[in-house]
Amino acid sequence: MTPKTLELSDIFESAWETISAALPPLLLAKKKVEGVTTSSMRYMFEGPLGVWDIEGELKDFLAAIKPRFDDCSAKTNVKTSVILELYPDFATAEGGTMAAEIDVDGRIKQNVATPVRAVIHALARCANKADEILLPTRVEYSSSKFENVKTRPKGSEPDLVFKVGPKGRDPVRVLGEFKMCTTVDLAELILDPNSKKAKSFRNLLGRDMREAKLKYGFISTYKETILLRIEPNQSNPEEYALYYSRIFHDDIATHLDKNTNVQEFGTRFAIFFLLHKVVVDGGGKGYRLKGTEIPDQNQWFSTKLTDNDVPARVASRYVDTPSPSYSKPNRRLRPKASLLDVMSPHKAAASFKKSMQVIKDTYKRTKQNNSRSPTPRSPPGVSFAPLPKSAEYSEVAGSYYDDGIDDSEYRDDDHAPSEDDELEEVHEVGTPITPLPLRRSGRLGGK
């Protein structure tokens, strides 16, 4: 094939080709040599955990949705492999090296979320009124800040949220959490899903979905993706459990071998399936946890644990041996804790400023008392040297008191101390400097 014989049909992908394709391979920083070397995992999932047997649902969904693709002639992407074969330097190739989670964040949104969104919109245009509702008609995605500020969960910031609805502005229905593929190996972590050690599989799960009151979500490192669902515990329907799927790999394409009936499902089709679930579950209303369904926070997740901290309640759920004792760490302040240990820099500055104002006011009152005091007499055996006349009314007699606040630490104009707050003139220009009396008590001023 040469550029002269290249046809448009050779470049553009159909909706099915887009959703079934494997993900473009990433350029990765050298593991343990370049890029980040660890991932932040602040919470430990403590609730019931189970396996989501998803294969049957995927096959049923594929059988139901494949005719829609066959009837839709829309073009939704370009065939990168064909273009790069002819033009190796074309911009469709992955050019940036992935060195941190922020890099992977952009590639998941571009290579997974964007194609899935395009395919859903294309199928919606191709559909007719008689078609069964299997997919949303419109999807929009962004970071957690995309959600309405009035309903956005405080303290919870998933890396990706999907809004699903006719206008694409409906409430969030699916959320995703990303980790760097060079620091988190889902295939290794999933081998021991009940481990309570730090950096374990449970460190990745549960909190954001519970805070957002959503049943569906996923975690992804780009190379590996796992779907998540919250539903009643199969062994105890009175409580809710978190179920996780098997891993979907970035280099696997979705395909059906009609001769062997072997099916493979890739990452894009997995997310595509998840968006299908939120519109068919409960007639389109089952994607959200109701008030009575929301797991108790203390039974669902805890703050960051160390390797030696094992919640007894979780251990007893899965281990036959007696659970080790566990007590929460003592969070009381150390005796010599500073202001910055217990409050924000702005509040610490305000508190310090208030304390300094008390000192300044005390100094002013002392100064006023001194100005009203009679000329002091020297104690026995003590005399004051007379001041030179030129120094009594010195133009440079003024001095300033520094309250110790470094203005460079504060950039918010609402909190930054002003120059008037920081500096106070002790001796006004033109005011004679009077020697202060000596007292055996060491106090400053008169009686």
Backbone torsions as a table, in degrees:
resi	resn	phi	psi	omega
1	MET	NA	132.6	179.0
2	THR	-121.6	162.7	178.4
3	PRO	-55.8	-30.2	-178.1
4	LYS	-70.1	-28.8	-178.1
5	THR	-100.9	4.7	-177.5
6	LEU	-72.1	127.0	178.9
7	GLU	-105.6	159.9	179.6
8	LEU	-61.3	-35.2	179.8
9	SER	-64.9	-21.8	177.9
10	ASP	-78.7	-19.6	-175.0
11	ILE	-97.7	-42.2	-173.0
12	PHE	-89.7	144.0	179.0
13	GLU	-97.3	146.4	171.0
14	SER	-77.0	170.5	179.5
15	ALA	-60.5	-40.5	179.3
16	TRP	-66.4	-41.5	179.1
17	GLU	-62.6	-35.2	179.8
18	THR	-69.2	-48.5	-174.5
19	ILE	-73.1	-24.7	-176.8
20	SER	-93.7	-9.7	-175.1
21	ALA	-71.0	151.1	171.6
22	ALA	-71.6	163.3	-179.2
23	LEU	-80.4	148.7	175.8
24	PRO	-60.9	137.2	179.7
25	PRO	-67.5	144.2	-178.5
26	LEU	-92.8	155.5	168.7
27	LEU	-93.5	118.3	-173.4
28	LEU	-111.0	144.4	172.4
29	ALA	-66.1	154.4	-179.3
30	LYS	-66.1	125.7	-177.0
31	LYS	-62.7	132.5	179.1
32	LYS	66.9	3.1	178.2
33	VAL	-118.2	-42.8	179.0
34	GLU	-124.2	163.2	175.7
35	GLY	71.9	-170.6	-179.6
36	VAL	-70.3	153.5	-178.6
37	THR	-114.9	-5.3	178.9
38	THR	-152.2	164.4	178.9
39	SER	-122.0	144.6	179.3
40	SER	-77.8	125.6	176.4
41	MET	-133.3	99.0	-168.9
42	ARG	-90.5	-15.8	-172.7
43	TYR	-130.0	153.3	177.8
44	MET	-115.6	122.4	177.0
45	PHE	-73.2	127.5	-175.6
46	GLU	-114.1	-7.4	-176.1
47	GLY	-78.9	179.3	176.6
48	PRO	-64.2	138.9	-176.3
49	LEU	-126.9	135.7	-179.4
50	GLY	-145.0	170.1	-178.8
51	VAL	-92.7	131.6	175.7
52	TRP	-90.1	107.2	178.5
53	ASP	-78.0	91.7	-166.0
54	ILE	-96.4	-13.9	-171.8
55	GLU	-58.7	-45.0	-179.7
56	GLY	-61.9	-40.5	179.5
57	GLU	-66.8	-38.5	178.8
58	LEU	-63.8	-42.9	-179.3
59	LYS	-66.0	-41.0	178.1
60	ASP	-64.6	-40.6	179.6
61	PHE	-66.6	-41.9	178.9
62	LEU	-61.1	-43.1	-179.8
63	ALA	-63.7	-34.7	-178.3
64	ALA	-78.6	-33.7	-172.4
65	ILE	-94.9	-21.0	-175.7
66	LYS	-58.7	-39.2	177.1
67	PRO	-59.8	-30.3	177.6
68	ARG	-64.0	-39.9	177.8
69	PHE	-66.3	-39.6	-178.7
70	ASP	-64.5	-28.4	-178.1
71	ASP	-93.1	-1.4	-176.6
72	CYS	-109.2	121.6	-178.1
73	SER	-96.7	7.7	-176.8
74	ALA	-62.5	146.8	174.8
75	LYS	-105.3	129.0	-171.1
76	THR	-122.9	-6.1	-179.9
77	ASN	-163.0	177.6	176.9
78	VAL	-108.4	152.0	178.4
79	LYS	-84.2	95.1	-175.3
80	THR	-59.1	-41.7	-176.5
81	SER	-62.1	-38.3	-180.0
82	VAL	-68.4	-43.5	-179.0
83	ILE	-64.8	-44.0	-177.7
84	LEU	-68.7	-25.9	176.9
85	GLU	-66.4	-34.9	179.9
86	LEU	-90.2	-37.3	-176.7
87	TYR	-130.1	87.7	-173.9
88	PRO	-59.7	-23.5	-177.1
89	ASP	-98.8	12.9	-179.7
90	PHE	-64.1	147.7	-172.2
91	ALA	-70.9	-5.2	178.7
92	THR	-72.7	-15.4	179.2
93	ALA	-73.0	150.6	175.4
94	GLU	-70.9	115.8	-175.0
95	GLY	-107.7	-24.5	-177.9
96	GLY	-88.2	142.8	177.8
97	THR	-87.9	131.5	-178.6
98	MET	-83.9	116.8	-178.6
99	ALA	-123.2	-10.7	-178.0
100	ALA	-154.5	170.9	-177.7
101	GLU	-60.6	-34.1	-179.5
102	ILE	-63.6	-31.0	177.1
103	ASP	-69.4	-45.4	179.9
104	VAL	-65.3	-35.2	177.9
105	ASP	-52.8	-48.7	-178.8
106	GLY	-66.3	-36.4	-177.7
107	ARG	-73.9	-34.8	176.7
108	ILE	-65.1	-41.8	179.8
109	LYS	-67.2	-37.9	-178.2
110	GLN	-78.2	-41.9	-172.7
111	ASN	-96.6	-10.5	177.9
112	VAL	-118.8	-61.7	-174.7
113	ALA	-64.1	-42.8	-178.2
114	THR	-64.6	-48.6	176.9
115	PRO	-62.2	-39.4	179.0
116	VAL	-62.6	-44.2	177.2
117	ARG	-59.8	-43.9	-178.9
118	ALA	-62.9	-41.3	-179.0
119	VAL	-66.8	-42.6	179.2
120	ILE	-61.4	-42.4	179.1
121	HIS	-67.4	-37.2	178.9
122	ALA	-66.0	-44.3	179.3
123	LEU	-65.9	-33.3	178.1
124	ALA	-64.6	-36.8	178.6
125	ARG	-72.8	-31.2	-179.2
126	CYS	-81.8	-18.3	-174.0
127	ALA	-71.8	155.6	172.3
128	ASN	-114.3	169.6	-173.7
129	LYS	-64.0	-23.2	-177.8
130	ALA	-81.0	-11.5	-178.2
131	ASP	-68.0	141.4	175.9
132	GLU	-69.0	142.3	-179.6
133	ILE	-74.7	105.3	178.8
134	LEU	-115.3	-18.1	-176.0
135	LEU	-138.8	157.1	171.8
136	PRO	-67.8	157.1	178.5
137	THR	-86.8	-18.2	179.6
138	ARG	-153.9	141.7	-180.0
139	VAL	-137.2	137.4	172.1
140	GLU	-130.7	151.1	-178.6
141	TYR	-139.5	158.5	176.0
142	SER	-172.3	-164.6	174.3
143	SER	-79.9	-179.8	-177.7
144	SER	-63.2	-22.8	180.0
145	LYS	-69.4	-8.4	179.1
146	PHE	-69.4	-23.5	-177.8
147	GLU	-75.8	151.6	179.2
148	ASN	-55.5	134.3	-176.7
149	VAL	-62.6	-24.6	-178.5
150	LYS	-76.7	-27.2	-177.8
151	THR	-110.3	-3.2	-177.5
152	ARG	-68.1	126.1	179.8
153	PRO	-62.7	133.8	179.5
154	LYS	-77.7	137.1	177.5
155	GLY	79.3	3.2	-180.0
156	SER	-123.1	121.2	-177.8
157	GLU	-134.0	80.8	174.8
158	PRO	-63.5	157.5	-175.8
159	ASP	-77.0	-24.7	-178.8
160	LEU	-147.8	140.1	174.6
161	VAL	-131.4	142.3	175.1
162	PHE	-108.2	126.4	170.1
163	LYS	-99.3	130.1	-173.6
164	VAL	-124.1	129.3	177.6
165	GLY	164.4	174.2	-177.9
166	PRO	-57.1	-34.0	-177.6
167	LYS	-104.5	-3.0	-178.8
168	GLY	71.4	10.1	-178.9
169	ARG	-120.4	14.7	179.0
170	ASP	-74.9	173.4	-178.2
171	PRO	-58.9	157.0	177.5
172	VAL	-63.0	136.4	-179.4
173	ARG	-121.0	-21.6	179.8
174	VAL	-139.1	141.1	175.9
175	LEU	-133.0	155.9	-178.3
176	GLY	-132.2	148.7	177.4
177	GLU	-122.3	134.1	-176.4
178	PHE	-111.8	148.2	171.5
179	LYS	-136.4	157.3	-178.8
180	MET	-74.7	130.5	-173.6
181	CYS	-70.6	-17.1	178.1
182	THR	-86.9	-10.1	-179.4
183	THR	-115.8	-18.6	-179.6
184	VAL	-124.4	121.4	178.9
185	ASP	-111.7	98.2	-177.3
186	LEU	-62.9	-35.6	-179.5
187	ALA	-62.3	-34.1	178.3
188	GLU	-78.0	-43.2	-177.5
189	LEU	-65.5	-35.9	-175.4
190	ILE	-71.7	-13.1	177.6
191	LEU	-66.0	-27.8	179.3
192	ASP	-130.9	71.4	-173.7
193	PRO	-68.6	-16.7	-178.1
194	ASN	-96.5	4.8	178.1
195	SER	-65.0	140.1	177.9
196	LYS	-107.3	12.5	179.1
197	LYS	-74.5	158.2	175.3
198	ALA	-61.1	146.7	-178.9
199	LYS	66.0	27.2	178.8
200	SER	-94.7	177.5	180.0
201	PHE	-58.7	-37.5	-178.9
202	ARG	-66.9	-21.7	177.0
203	ASN	-66.7	-14.7	-175.1
204	LEU	-96.4	-9.0	-160.2
205	LEU	-112.7	155.2	153.7
206	GLY	89.4	-40.0	-168.2
207	ARG	-67.5	-51.3	-175.2
208	ASP	-62.0	-39.2	-179.9
209	MET	-65.3	-41.7	179.0
210	ARG	-66.6	-43.1	-179.3
211	GLU	-64.4	-35.5	179.2
212	ALA	-85.9	-5.4	-179.9
213	LYS	61.4	38.0	-178.9
214	LEU	-112.6	144.2	-178.9
215	LYS	-86.9	-22.5	-172.1
216	TYR	-120.2	140.9	177.5
217	GLY	-166.4	-175.5	177.5
218	PHE	-157.7	158.5	171.6
219	ILE	-121.9	143.4	-175.0
220	SER	-149.2	142.9	170.0
221	THR	-110.8	12.5	-171.9
222	TYR	79.7	-53.4	-179.8
223	LYS	-74.1	-27.5	-179.8
224	GLU	-135.9	137.6	-178.9
225	THR	-136.7	137.4	178.4
226	ILE	-127.6	131.4	176.8
227	LEU	-87.8	148.3	-177.6
228	LEU	-127.8	147.8	177.5
229	ARG	-149.0	136.6	174.6
230	ILE	-103.1	127.2	179.4
231	GLU	-155.6	169.6	-179.8
232	PRO	-55.9	139.8	179.8
233	ASN	-63.5	127.7	-177.3
234	GLN	-64.6	-28.9	179.5
235	SER	-89.9	-17.1	179.1
236	ASN	-150.8	87.7	-173.9
237	PRO	-60.3	-13.6	-179.5
238	GLU	-76.7	-14.4	177.0
239	GLU	-121.9	161.6	-179.0
240	TYR	-102.2	149.5	-179.0
241	ALA	-129.9	159.9	176.9
242	LEU	-104.0	123.5	-178.9
243	TYR	-110.7	138.7	-178.0
244	TYR	-121.3	145.2	-179.1
245	SER	-86.4	179.2	170.9
246	ARG	-75.1	175.1	-175.3
247	ILE	-85.5	137.1	171.7
248	PHE	-104.9	130.1	-173.8
249	HIS	-102.2	148.1	-175.0
250	ASP	-68.2	-25.6	-175.7
251	ASP	-95.3	9.3	179.1
252	ILE	-101.6	129.0	176.1
253	ALA	-96.8	149.4	176.7
254	THR	-78.7	125.9	179.1
255	HIS	-156.9	159.9	177.8
256	LEU	-125.7	121.4	175.3
257	ASP	-92.5	105.7	-174.9
258	LYS	-65.5	-27.0	-178.8
259	ASN	-74.8	-42.2	-177.4
260	THR	-102.7	-8.2	-178.2
261	ASN	60.1	27.4	177.0
262	VAL	-90.7	128.9	-179.4
263	GLN	-118.1	140.1	174.3
264	GLU	-123.7	145.2	-179.0
265	PHE	-127.2	129.2	-179.0
266	GLY	-94.1	-178.4	-175.1
267	THR	-65.1	-45.5	-178.7
268	ARG	-61.2	-43.0	-179.5
269	PHE	-66.5	-32.3	178.4
270	ALA	-64.1	-45.4	178.0
271	ILE	-68.8	-37.3	175.2
272	PHE	-57.6	-44.0	178.3
273	PHE	-64.7	-39.1	-179.5
274	LEU	-63.3	-38.0	177.4
275	LEU	-71.8	-26.2	171.6
276	HIS	-66.9	-40.0	-177.1
277	LYS	-62.8	-36.6	-174.5
278	VAL	-73.8	-16.4	178.4
279	VAL	-99.2	-15.2	178.4
280	VAL	-104.5	-20.1	-179.9
281	ASP	-71.7	116.9	178.5
282	GLY	63.9	32.1	-179.5
283	GLY	66.9	28.8	179.4
284	GLY	90.1	0.4	-179.2
285	LYS	-116.2	-1.1	-176.3
286	GLY	-87.1	6.8	-178.6
287	TYR	-78.2	-17.6	-174.3
288	ARG	-109.1	142.4	174.9
289	LEU	-79.4	130.0	176.7
290	LYS	-79.7	169.0	-175.8
291	GLY	-55.5	-41.4	-178.7
292	THR	-77.4	-12.2	-178.2
293	GLU	-95.6	-13.5	-176.3
294	ILE	-70.8	120.5	-179.8
295	PRO	-61.7	147.7	175.7
296	ASP	-61.0	133.5	-174.9
297	GLN	-57.4	-43.6	-177.3
298	ASN	-68.0	-23.1	178.9
299	GLN	-94.9	-3.7	-174.9
300	TRP	-105.4	-41.0	178.2
301	PHE	-155.0	160.0	176.0
302	SER	-130.4	170.6	178.2
303	THR	-72.3	175.7	-172.6
304	LYS	-55.7	134.5	179.9
305	LEU	-114.0	160.0	174.6
306	THR	-96.6	174.9	-178.4
307	ASP	-59.8	-29.8	-175.2
308	ASN	-93.3	-7.4	-179.3
309	ASP	-91.4	114.4	-178.7
310	VAL	-123.5	115.6	177.4
311	PRO	-62.6	124.8	-177.0
312	ALA	-62.5	-35.9	-177.4
313	ARG	-64.0	-39.7	-179.1
314	VAL	-72.4	-43.4	-177.6
315	ALA	-60.5	-41.0	-177.5
316	SER	-68.2	-19.4	-179.2
317	ARG	-72.6	-30.0	-173.6
318	TYR	-120.9	-16.9	-174.7
319	VAL	-110.1	136.4	-178.4
320	ASP	-76.6	-27.7	-179.2
321	THR	-74.2	156.6	179.2
322	PRO	-56.9	143.4	-177.7
323	SER	-77.4	141.8	175.8
324	PRO	-68.3	151.3	179.4
325	SER	-67.9	148.9	-177.7
326	TYR	-144.2	130.8	175.0
327	SER	-132.6	145.6	-178.6
328	LYS	-67.0	144.9	179.1
329	PRO	-62.4	147.2	178.8
330	ASN	-71.3	117.4	-175.8
331	ARG	-102.8	10.7	177.8
332	ARG	-66.5	154.7	-176.3
333	LEU	-69.3	147.5	171.8
334	ARG	-67.4	153.0	-177.4
335	PRO	-56.2	-34.1	-177.3
336	LYS	-107.9	33.0	-179.9
337	ALA	-64.8	138.3	177.9
338	SER	-87.4	170.3	179.3
339	LEU	-58.7	-38.5	-176.8
340	LEU	-70.1	-14.4	177.1
341	ASP	-76.4	-22.0	-172.8
342	VAL	-122.4	-5.3	-180.0
343	MET	-149.4	166.5	-179.3
344	SER	-68.9	160.5	178.3
345	PRO	-56.7	-38.0	-179.7
346	HIS	-65.9	-43.7	178.9
347	LYS	-67.9	-37.6	177.9
348	ALA	-62.7	-41.0	178.7
349	ALA	-64.3	-41.4	180.0
350	ALA	-65.0	-40.9	178.4
351	SER	-64.8	-43.2	178.9
352	PHE	-64.5	-39.8	179.9
353	LYS	-63.2	-40.4	179.1
354	LYS	-64.2	-41.5	178.7
355	SER	-63.8	-40.8	179.3
356	MET	-65.8	-33.4	179.7
357	GLN	-66.3	-36.5	176.6
358	VAL	-62.3	-42.5	178.4
359	ILE	-63.5	-42.1	179.9
360	LYS	-63.3	-44.0	-179.7
361	ASP	-63.1	-40.5	177.6
362	THR	-62.2	-40.4	179.3
363	TYR	-64.6	-40.6	179.8
364	LYS	-62.9	-43.9	179.4
365	ARG	-62.9	-39.6	178.0
366	THR	-63.5	-40.0	180.0
367	LYS	-64.4	-41.0	178.7
368	GLN	-64.7	-41.5	178.1
369	ASN	-62.0	-38.3	179.3
370	ASN	-64.3	-38.9	-177.8
371	SER	-68.0	-23.9	179.4
372	ARG	-92.3	-8.3	-177.3
373	SER	-76.8	146.5	176.0
374	PRO	-66.7	166.1	178.4
375	THR	-59.8	120.6	-174.6
376	PRO	-69.1	147.9	174.0
377	ARG	-96.2	146.3	-179.7
378	SER	-72.8	138.8	173.5
379	PRO	-62.1	160.5	179.3
380	PRO	-54.0	130.4	177.1
381	GLY	82.0	2.5	-179.0
382	VAL	-124.8	135.2	177.3
383	SER	-136.6	150.6	178.6
384	PHE	-98.3	137.8	175.6
385	ALA	-74.9	134.7	-180.0
386	PRO	-65.0	141.1	177.6
387	LEU	-77.7	142.6	173.5
388	PRO	-62.1	143.3	-178.4
389	LYS	-58.8	-33.9	-178.4
390	SER	-67.5	-22.2	-176.5
391	ALA	-88.3	-17.7	-176.3
392	GLU	-65.9	-34.1	-178.8
393	TYR	-123.3	43.7	-176.4
394	SER	-66.9	137.4	177.7
395	GLU	-74.7	-14.5	-178.9
396	VAL	-112.2	21.3	-177.2
397	ALA	-75.3	-14.4	-178.4
398	GLY	-68.2	145.3	173.7
399	SER	-137.6	161.3	-174.1
400	TYR	-122.1	150.1	178.4
401	TYR	-106.6	126.6	-179.4
402	ASP	-96.0	122.1	-178.4
403	ASP	-79.4	-1.9	173.2
404	GLY	89.0	-1.0	-178.1
405	ILE	-85.5	126.2	178.1
406	ASP	-85.9	109.9	-176.8
407	ASP	-62.5	-22.2	-178.3
408	SER	-69.2	-17.9	-177.9
409	GLU	-80.0	-13.7	-174.4
410	TYR	-120.6	124.7	-179.2
411	ARG	-114.5	-8.2	179.4
412	ASP	-85.2	118.7	-176.6
413	ASP	-61.3	-23.9	-178.9
414	ASP	-75.0	-18.4	-175.5
415	HIS	-119.1	-15.6	-175.2
416	ALA	-68.8	127.9	177.1
417	PRO	-64.0	139.3	178.5
418	SER	-84.8	170.2	178.9
419	GLU	-64.2	-35.4	-180.0
420	ASP	-65.2	-31.8	178.3
421	ASP	-74.9	-34.9	-173.2
422	GLU	-79.3	-34.7	-170.9
423	LEU	-119.5	131.1	176.7
424	GLU	-126.7	130.5	-179.4
425	GLU	-76.8	126.2	-177.1
426	VAL	-84.4	-48.1	179.3
427	HIS	-116.3	119.2	-179.5
428	GLU	-71.9	150.7	-179.8
429	VAL	-65.0	133.2	178.3
430	GLY	90.5	-3.5	178.8
431	THR	-94.0	125.9	-178.6
432	PRO	-64.2	145.3	179.5
433	ILE	-92.3	115.7	-177.8
434	THR	-101.7	131.5	177.9
435	PRO	-60.9	141.0	179.2
436	LEU	-88.7	145.9	-177.8
437	PRO	-72.1	154.9	174.0
438	LEU	-95.2	134.3	177.5
439	ARG	-127.4	148.2	-177.6
440	ARG	-67.9	-26.3	179.4
441	SER	-73.3	-14.9	-179.8
442	GLY	84.9	3.0	-179.5
443	ARG	-80.0	162.4	-176.4
444	LEU	-105.4	131.4	174.4
445	GLY	111.6	-168.9	-177.5
446	GLY	-86.6	-155.3	-175.2
447	LYS	-70.4	NA	NA
